[in-house]
């Protein structure tokens, strides 16, 4: 009985100590003083600086120099999706959502050989389209969208791909990024299609930071000199795809390493 009373008194003492935040005599560190998981996460490791939330922005001179280098290295960049006309480009971009360009390019030759116009695609039918693109992720949904958008192109646009973003985005499976790609490649509009690569580069380097793709797109359109806008989309995508990789960026091969403001880059400033 005496032991039970002693344990109860001890528990009450610990509870009072935790509430007051003071350590009881004879102990080196109380429970209340020990940092919890949240406290440890907020404290940077000893000897290391906390990561910055946003890389510093580039100056106008740095932006000019960066795109001058991109242009010098690759004057006429092209997209990596295979297509034969604006319609097949639109279909290829729709199919590339959450898939690689290489994977799409393996499936589309047979598809486009069978149907390279909206009318032919509708005639092909959803089941046949599904069979031809079944190696691509989300192929069932994409087949349905391809047939639906092809039908709308025939009904509303005379079988032609519209040249306005609003009309493109009204098509099934077409969002702002897809519309921007089609406007840029098929019609030579100076649009910026912000995919995962461009979003990463904009935020990582400090070229155009933003919490959403639209915010990054708007900033890029404001800061990139007009003479570089037409090809900026391709330069940045190719840079993100082959150099500024998500997990192991190849900073030693980067054309703009000295301009990049990312604190985690692996080359000297």
N, C-alpha and C positions, 0 to 999 in steps of 0.2 A: 504494500500500500504506500509506503514511504517513497519507493522508487517511482510509482505512478504519479504521485504529487509532485516530485522533483522534475519529472519530464514535462508535466503540464506547465509548471512555472517557467521552465526553460523556453518552451514554445511561445508563451506569452511575451517573454522578454525579447525574443528574436523578432516577433511581430511588431512590438513597440519600437524596436531599434530600426527596422526597415521603414516604418512610417516616419520616423524622425530623421533618418539619413545619417545618424551618428553611429560610430562603432562602439560596441561594448568593450569595457576594459578587459585587457588580457588577450585580445584578438588582433591580428595584423591587418585583416581586411574583412569587413562585414559583407553579407549578401547584398545589401543595398548599394555598397560601393563598387561591386564588381560590374564591369561594363557588360551589358547584354549584347546580343547579336547586332542590334541596330547601332549601338554606340561603336562597335568595332568596325562596322561597314562604313561609318561616316569618317573614321580616322584614317588618313593615308598611312601606308607602311613607313617605318622609319627610314629616312634617307631617300625617299622618293617623293616627287612633287605630285599633288593631285592633278588628274587629267582636266584640261580645260573643257568647258561645255561647248565652246564654239571657237573655231580657228579664226584668227584675225583676218579682216578683209584685205583684198589686194588693192593696190593703187591703180589708177588708170594706166600709168606707164607699165606696170607689171602685167596687166591684162593684155595690153597691146603687144608686149614682148612675148608673152606666152602663146598667143594665137599666131603671131608671126612665125614662131618656131614650128607650130603644128602645120601651118601652111607650107613652110619650106620643106618639111619632111614628107608631106603627103598633099600635094597641091589639089588633087581631085579625088577625094575619098568617096568610096561607094559603100552602100549597104551590103550585107552579106546574105540577105534573103534572095532567092532566085525567083524571077517573075518574067512575064512576057509583055504585059500591058498594065495599065492602072488597075483594072479589075483583079487580075491575078496577084498584083502587089497587095491590094486590099485584103484578099483572101489569105495570102501568106502571112501578113501581119496579124490578122485575127487568129490564125493557127499558132502563131509564135507565142501567144500569151502563156506564161508559166511553162515554156518549152524553149529549147535551144534552136538557134537558126539552123544549125547543122542537122538536127533531127527533123525539122520542117522540110529542109531541102531534100531529104531522102524520100519523103512521101509525096511532095507536090509534082514531080515530073509526070507521073502517071495520071494524077488528078487533072493537071492543066492540059495534058494531051487529050483527055476526054472532054474537058469543058473549060474553055478559056474565055467564055462570055457569060453574063448572068443568065441569059435564056438557056444556054446549054447546061449550065449548072442546075437550074431548076429541072430541066428535062432528065438530068442524071438521077435525081432523087436522093433523098436523105440516106436511105439504106446503102446505096452504092458509094456515096461520099464517105459514109462512116467506115465502110470496108477499106477504102483507099487511104484513109488517114488514121487507121487504128493503132499505128505505132506512136502517135503523138498523144501526149497527156490530155485528158479531158476530151477525148475525140468524140464522144457521143454529143456532148453539149455543143462542141464546135461544129460538128456536122449539121446540127439543127440550126445554128446561127448562120452558117454559110448558105444554106438553102433559103432561110428567111430573108437575109439581106439581099440575096440574089433576086428574090421575088419582088422586093421593094424597089430595087434598082430598075427592074423592068416596068413596074407599075407607075412609079413616081418620077423616074429620071430618064426614061427612054432607053434603058439599058446602059447608061453611061454612069461613071463614077462622078458624083458631084464635087465641085471645087470649093465648097464652103465647109468650115468646121461644124457648123450647126447641123447641116444636112447629113454629114458623115456620122456625127454622134447620134443621130436619130436612128441609125441602122443597128440591128441586133448584133451584139458582140463587139461594137465599136465604141471605145472610150476616147478621151482626149489625147492620150498618148498615140493610139493607133491613127486617129485623125491627123495628128501632127506629122507622123511618119509619111502618110500618104500625100499630104499637102507638100511636104518637103521634097520627097523623092519623085513623085509623079508629076507635080505641077511647079516645082521650083520655088515654093514659098519659103521664106526664111524663118521657119518654125523650129522650136526646140522640143523634141520629144523626150521628156525626162523619165528614163527607165531606172532600174536599180543602180546601174553603173553611173549615170550622170548624177543621180541623187547623192550617191556616195562621194563622188569626186567633188561636187559642189560644196558639200559640208566638210569633207576631210581637208581639202586644200585651203578652204576659205574663199574660194572663187565666188561662190554664191551659196550662202548658208540659208537653211529654211527647214521648217518642221514638216512641210508637205511638198509633194512634187510640184504642185502649182506655184507655191511660194518660190521654190528654186527656179522654176521655169521663168517666172516673172522677173526675178533678179538677173538671170542670165540674159534675158532679152534687153534689160536696161543697161547692163554694163559691157556687154560684148560689142565692139565697134561694128557698125553696119556692114563694112566690107568683109567681115568674117562670118556673119550670121548664117549665110546659106549652108556652109559646110561645118559649122560649129557642132551641130548635133552629131555628125559622124566622127569628127575628131575626138570628141569627148567619150562617145560610146566605145570606140576602138581603143582609146587610152585606158578606159576602165576594164575592158575585156582582156587586154593583153599585158598591161603594165601596172596600173593602179588597182591591183586585185584586192578583193575584200579581206582575205586572211593573211596573205603574205605578199604585200605590194613589192614590186621590183623597183625600189627607189634608185638603185644603182643604174638602171636603164631609162630612167625618167627624163624626158626632155625639159621638164619644168621643175625639177627637184629643188633648184635654188630659189625658185619663186614660191614654192609650196609652203604654207604656214602651219602645216600639221606638226604638232610637237612629237609625234611618234614616228616620224620618218627616220630611215636608217642611214641617211647620208648627212654630212655636215651642212649647216646653213651657209 
